[in-house]
Amino acid sequence: DTESSPKDSLDNQDTESITKDSLDNQDIDIEYIKLNWDKMIVGIGKKYPKTAGFLDEAVISDYKGNKLDLAIINGSQFHINSLENDINIINEEFSSFFKKEINVYFKIKKDDKKKNSTNKPEQHPLLSKAIDLLDGEIM
């Protein structure tokens, strides 16, 4: 008897929809957002390339409740203003992608690694080698 009753196929459909619903309504945490960040940016980039470009320079600093804090590393006020002008688009896209209302907030974060004590620009290693090869003479 390999016949399946209509009840069996109904049970399978219920199981599939329950599984899909639980995935759609799963709790979102900062790790889940980080894992899906690149997909999210690509999705936004298809409709809003400028916004995606600015978001690509952002890092996730915190996520609690429905509030997602993004930091723009060494950004300018221009970055923040541009992103805040598009905040409705950004919130809509994030909420649609993650199937949960998400409100995005921005801040500028200075990258301390870029600072050095002499405030001199770093010299490229090949330039140093060329200067050594020419005995310090610059032609």
C-alpha positions as CSV (number, residue, x, y, z in Angstrom):
1,D,0.0,0.0,0.0
2,T,1.9,3.0,-1.2
3,E,-1.2,5.1,-1.6
4,S,-1.2,8.3,0.4
5,S,-4.5,9.7,1.6
6,P,-5.5,13.3,1.2
7,K,-5.0,13.6,5.0
8,D,-1.3,12.7,4.6
9,S,-0.6,15.4,2.1
10,L,-2.5,17.9,4.2
11,D,-0.3,17.0,7.2
12,N,2.8,17.6,5.0
13,Q,1.6,21.0,3.9
14,D,0.9,22.0,7.5
15,T,4.4,21.0,8.5
16,E,6.0,22.9,5.7
17,S,4.0,26.1,6.4
18,I,4.8,25.9,10.2
19,T,8.5,25.5,9.4
20,K,8.4,28.5,7.0
21,D,6.5,30.6,9.5
22,S,8.9,29.8,12.3
23,L,11.8,30.9,10.1
24,D,10.0,34.1,9.1
25,N,9.3,34.9,12.8
26,Q,12.6,33.9,14.3
27,D,14.3,36.1,16.8
28,I,16.8,38.3,15.2
29,D,20.1,39.0,17.0
30,I,23.2,41.0,16.1
31,E,25.0,37.8,14.9
32,Y,22.1,37.0,12.5
33,I,22.2,40.6,11.1
34,K,26.0,40.3,10.7
35,L,25.6,37.0,8.8
36,N,23.1,38.5,6.4
37,W,24.7,42.0,6.1
38,D,26.3,41.5,2.7
39,K,23.0,40.1,1.2
40,M,21.2,43.1,2.7
41,I,23.6,45.6,1.2
42,V,23.4,43.9,-2.2
43,G,19.6,44.0,-2.0
44,I,19.5,47.7,-1.2
45,G,22.2,48.3,-3.9
46,K,19.9,47.1,-6.6
47,K,17.4,49.8,-5.9
48,Y,19.5,52.5,-4.1
49,P,23.2,52.2,-5.1
50,K,24.2,55.5,-3.4
51,T,22.6,54.4,-0.1
52,A,24.2,50.9,-0.3
53,G,27.6,52.5,-0.9
54,F,27.4,54.5,2.3
55,L,25.9,51.5,4.2
56,D,28.8,49.3,3.0
57,E,31.2,51.6,5.0
58,A,29.2,51.1,8.2
59,V,29.7,48.5,10.9
60,I,27.1,47.1,13.2
61,S,27.8,48.4,16.7
62,D,24.6,47.3,18.6
63,Y,21.2,45.7,18.2
64,K,18.6,45.7,21.0
65,G,14.9,45.4,20.6
66,N,14.1,46.9,17.2
67,K,17.0,49.4,17.3
68,L,20.0,48.8,15.1
69,D,23.0,51.1,15.7
70,L,25.5,51.5,12.8
71,A,28.8,53.2,13.1
72,I,30.5,54.9,10.2
73,I,34.2,54.5,10.7
74,N,36.1,57.7,10.0
75,G,33.0,59.0,8.2
76,S,32.0,62.6,7.8
77,Q,28.8,64.5,8.7
78,F,28.1,64.2,4.9
79,H,27.8,60.4,5.3
80,I,25.5,60.7,8.2
81,N,23.3,63.4,6.5
82,S,23.0,61.3,3.3
83,L,22.0,58.2,5.3
84,E,19.6,60.1,7.5
85,N,18.0,61.6,4.3
86,D,17.3,58.0,3.2
87,I,16.3,56.7,6.7
88,N,12.8,55.8,5.6
89,I,14.1,53.7,2.7
90,I,16.8,52.1,4.9
91,N,14.3,51.2,7.7
92,E,11.8,49.9,5.1
93,E,14.5,47.7,3.4
94,F,15.9,46.4,6.7
95,S,12.4,45.6,8.0
96,S,11.3,43.9,4.8
97,F,14.6,41.9,4.6
98,F,14.5,40.7,8.2
99,K,10.6,40.5,8.3
100,K,10.6,42.5,11.5
101,E,10.4,46.2,12.2
102,I,13.9,47.6,12.5
103,N,14.9,51.2,13.1
104,V,18.4,52.1,12.1
105,Y,20.5,54.8,13.8
106,F,23.9,56.2,12.7
107,K,26.9,57.6,14.5
108,I,30.5,58.4,13.4
109,K,33.3,56.4,15.0
110,K,36.9,57.4,14.8
111,D,39.3,54.6,14.0
112,D,42.2,55.0,16.5
113,K,44.3,52.6,14.5
114,K,44.8,55.2,11.8
115,K,46.4,57.7,14.2
116,N,50.2,57.6,14.7
117,S,52.2,59.7,17.0
118,T,54.1,61.6,14.3
119,N,51.0,62.5,12.2
120,K,53.2,61.8,9.1
121,P,51.6,59.9,6.3
122,E,52.8,56.3,6.1
123,Q,55.3,55.7,3.3
124,H,54.7,52.8,1.0
125,P,57.3,50.0,1.5
126,L,58.3,50.0,-2.1
127,L,59.1,53.7,-2.0
128,S,61.4,53.1,1.0
129,K,63.1,50.3,-0.9
130,A,63.6,52.5,-4.0
131,I,65.1,55.3,-1.8
132,D,67.5,52.8,-0.3
133,L,68.5,51.5,-3.7
134,L,69.2,55.0,-4.9
135,D,71.3,55.8,-1.8
136,G,68.7,58.3,-0.7
137,E,68.9,60.4,-3.9
138,I,65.6,61.4,-5.3
139,M,65.8,62.2,-9.0
